[in-house]
């Protein structure tokens, strides 16, 4: 196996949910001993935060769980990402619709809701914590940690 599995997380602004997913999933990859096999990135569908660090509340919530995302910088989703990544995992249905629009024109990797890997019932959306309090960021971390384990299992299954 020489080719890396490339995973892209997508949210709206790339300052809360998707950088959190990038950090949490990178830690899961490292702990699973898959760091040579898996490459992780994140982006947002919007452009207004490009070049900025994650939201301070996201950085702090991740830090409390031993994850550093403070070094990440926001970037905007590009249609070519659909050809570069093996998994294009979005946080909510609006992100899915936005990325799917590009996918229908460009082809490549079909985007999917990240929480589909959590093996849970109910809405498969990671709620945007931006306009809420600290509890929202903790909830996002819980959901992302759960889905990350399912994604690791899926990658292992595909590469077995």
SVG drawing of the C-alpha trace seen along z (x, -y; Angstrom):
<svg xmlns="http://www.w3.org/2000/svg" viewBox="-34 -37 38 44">
<polyline fill="none" stroke="black" stroke-width="0.4" points="0.0,0.0 1.8,-3.1 -1.1,-5.4 -2.3,-7.4 -6.0,-7.6 -6.8,-11.3 -9.6,-12.6 -11.2,-16.1 -13.5,-17.6 -15.8,-20.4 -18.0,-22.9 -19.1,-26.4 -16.2,-28.7 -13.4,-26.2 -13.0,-27.7 -15.1,-25.5 -16.3,-22.0 -14.0,-21.0 -10.7,-22.0 -12.0,-20.3 -12.6,-17.2 -9.2,-17.5 -7.5,-17.5 -9.6,-14.8 -9.3,-12.5 -5.6,-13.1 -5.2,-12.0 -7.3,-8.9 -5.2,-8.1 -2.0,-8.5 -3.3,-6.4 -4.4,-3.7 -0.9,-3.6 -2.2,-4.8 -0.3,-8.1 1.8,-6.8 -1.4,-5.7 -3.9,-8.6 -3.6,-12.3 -6.1,-14.7 -7.2,-18.2 -10.2,-20.5 -11.8,-23.5 -15.0,-25.6 -17.5,-26.3 -17.3,-30.0 -14.3,-32.3 -14.7,-34.9 -12.3,-33.2 -9.5,-32.1 -6.1,-32.3 -7.6,-32.6 -7.0,-30.3 -9.9,-28.3 -12.3,-29.9 -10.7,-30.4 -13.6,-28.4 -12.9,-25.5 -9.1,-25.7 -9.8,-25.7 -12.3,-22.8 -9.9,-20.7 -7.0,-21.6 -9.0,-20.3 -9.0,-17.0 -5.3,-17.1 -5.7,-18.1 -3.9,-21.1 -5.7,-22.7 -4.3,-26.3 -1.8,-25.9 -4.5,-25.2 -5.6,-27.9 -8.9,-28.2 -9.0,-27.5 -11.9,-27.4 -13.2,-24.3 -12.0,-24.0 -13.7,-21.8 -10.4,-20.1 -10.6,-18.7 -13.1,-16.2 -10.3,-14.6 -7.6,-14.9 -9.5,-13.3 -10.8,-9.8 -13.3,-10.9 -15.1,-14.3 -16.9,-14.5 -19.3,-17.3 -20.7,-18.5 -24.3,-19.3 -26.9,-19.0 -26.2,-22.6 -22.5,-21.8 -23.5,-18.6 -25.7,-20.5 -23.0,-23.1 -20.3,-20.5 -22.6,-18.1 -23.3,-20.9 -19.6,-20.9 -19.5,-17.1 -22.4,-16.9 -20.4,-19.1 -16.9,-17.9 -17.3,-14.3 -14.7,-12.8 -15.3,-11.7 -18.9,-11.9 -19.4,-14.0 -21.1,-12.4 -22.2,-13.4 -19.4,-12.7 -21.8,-11.5 -22.8,-8.6 -19.7,-7.0 -20.9,-7.4 -23.4,-4.5 -26.1,-6.6 -29.8,-7.2 -31.3,-10.6 -30.0,-13.6 -26.6,-13.0 -25.5,-16.6 -22.7,-18.2 -24.4,-21.3 -22.6,-24.6 -21.5,-25.8 -20.4,-29.3 -23.4,-31.2 -23.7,-29.2 -21.7,-28.6 -19.0,-26.3 -21.3,-23.3 -21.9,-23.4 -18.1,-22.9 -18.1,-20.0 -21.0,-18.4 -19.2,-18.8 -16.2,-17.1 -18.3,-14.2 -19.9,-13.7 -16.7,-13.9 -14.8,-11.5 -17.6,-9.0 -17.6,-9.3 -13.8,-9.3 -13.7,-5.8 -16.2,-4.6 -14.2,-6.2 -11.0,-4.5 -12.8,-1.2 -14.0,-1.8 -10.6,-2.8 -9.1,0.4 -11.8,2.5 -11.2,1.0 -7.4,1.4 -7.5,5.0"/>
</svg>
